[in-house]
């Protein structure tokens, strides 16, 4: 088993957002600031990796008809754990993310990897798959939030990086701005994929 290939597959060819179109609601909702996007991606990643490992370890003990409720119980445990850690270490960020943390429980990125991969693969393989998907999700969120914060406020991670004469384009601070950036990046990704497919 080529573990690096599995990680790469989750990051790029099977990217959860740009390729499989999973978790779009949370992706667009938390990408107003790079800091918010980073912490959200870390929480989704930690939940995905933990849940994938547990489901993989228990894959032969979970009755088929009870698999979805089993996934939910494992994911809820992981989400509560990471949420409590966030509240303890970064209370301001916990308040900023607010209800979006709870939505991780039903995030299609997490549930999709459990059903499509972890339940039928060994723990090491499931870990690599979850890690790759988590990194792919992180890169997407950082890309969208970086463009939105830079163009909408002239900052990155709250630090001013644009020249003083730059006039912030406030449309990128609004929900339509999230869709504009997402659509532009999705178009770029599809063009690159098409070019790579023609060359191969």
N, C-alpha and C positions, 0 to 999 in steps of 0.2 A: 504493500500500500504506500503510495507516494503522498506523504502528509503535506508537503509543500504544495503539491498540485491541488490537493483538496482545499487548502487555505486560499490559493489563488482563484480557484473556481468560485468560491463564495464571495470573494472581493470584487471580481470583474465580470467573468462570463455569466455568473448567476447573481449579479448584484441585486439585493432585495428591493431596491427602490427603482433604479433606472431600467432594469431588465424584467424583474418579476412584478413590479408595480405594487409592492406591499408596504404597509405602514405609511401611506401618503398623508393621512390626516395629521398624525403627530409630526411627521417630517416638515410639513408646511407650517404647522402651528408654533413650533418652538425654534424656528430658524431666524427670528428677528435679531438675535444677538449671538455672537460666536460662543460666548460663555455658556449661555443656556443650551445651545445645540451640543456643545461638548459634553456637558454633564448628562444631558438626556441620552446621548449616544452611549456614554459609559454605563449608564444604568440599564439601558436595553441590552447592551453587550454582556454585562455581568449576569443579567437574568437569562439571556439566551444560552450562555456557556454553562451556567449552573444547571439549568433545566435540562439541557441536552445530555449532560453527564448523568444526571439522576435517571432520566427516562431510559437512557441507553443501558444503565446498570440493571434497571428493573424490567427491561423489555420482554423477558420471558415470563414475568410474573404478573403482567397487566392483562386482564381479560380483554379481548378485542372490543366488546360492546361497552366497556367502561374506560376505554383509552382516553376519550376527550375529557371526561371529568377528572381523570388522573392527571392529565396535562395541566388542567386548571389549578388543581390543588398544589402541584409542584411550582407552577409559575407564581401563584399567589404568595406562597412561602418565600420565594426569591424576591418578589417585588416588595413585600413588607420588610424584608431584611435590608435591602438596599435603600429603601425609603427612610428607615430608622437611622441608618448610617449617615445618610445625607442630612437628615434633621439634626443629628448630633454634631457633625463636622462642618456643615455648610448650611446653617439655618436660613440665611438670606436666599440662597439658591433654592432651597426647598420651598420657600414661600413664592419665589418667582415662577417655578415650574408648576406649583399648585396642583390642579386636577389632572394635568397631563401625566403625572407619575402613575396614578391609578389606571390610566388607560393602557399602560404597558401590559396589564393582565390579558387584555384582548388584542394586543398588537399582533398583526398577521405575520410579522417577521419572526417573532418567537414561536407562535403556534405552528407556523408553516414548517420551520426546521424540525420541530419535534415530530410532526406527522410524516414529513417527507424524508427525513434522514435518521434522526436519533433513535427512533423506535425499531429500526432495522439494521443498525450498525453498532460496532463495538465502541466502547467509551473513548478510546484514543482517536478513532476516526470521527466520532461525533464531536469531540472537543475541537479538532481541527476545522471541521465544517462550521461549527458555531463561531469559532474565532474568525474565520474568513468572512462570514456573513456580517459579524459585528464590526470588523474593520471596514468592510464595504459600506455599511450603514454610517459609520463614523465619518468617512471621507465625503459621503454625499451631504450629510448635515453640515459639516464644516465648509464645504464648497458653497452651498446655498446661503448659509448664514454669513459667510465671509463677504460674498457679493452684496447681500442685502444691507449689512451693517456698514460696509465701506461706502456704497453709493447713497444709502439713506441717511447716514450720520457722519460720514467721513472718519469713522473710527474702526478699530479692530480690537476686540476684547476690552472695549472701553477706552482705549488709548487713541488719541488723535494722530492720524497718519497722513491725512490729506493736507495740501497747502492751504494757507489762510484764505486764498481767493476762491476756493472750491465752494460751490453752493450745493448743499445737500438736496438730493432728489427724494422728497418725502414719500413718493408713491411706493418706494421700496420698503417703507415701514408699514405698509398696509397689506391686507390679505391679497389684493390683486398683484401686488409686487412679488409676493411669494410665488404665485402662479407664473408670472412673467419670467422670473429667474429659473424656476423649475423647467418651464417649457424650453427656454433657451439652452439649458444644460442637457436636457433630454434630446433635443435636436442634435446638439454637438456629439453626444455619445452615440446616437444612432448613425450619424455620418461616419464616425470613426469605426464603428462596428461593420458598417457596409463596406468601407474601404479595406478593412482587414480581411473580410470575407472574400472580396474580389481578388486580393493578392494571394490568398491561400488556394 
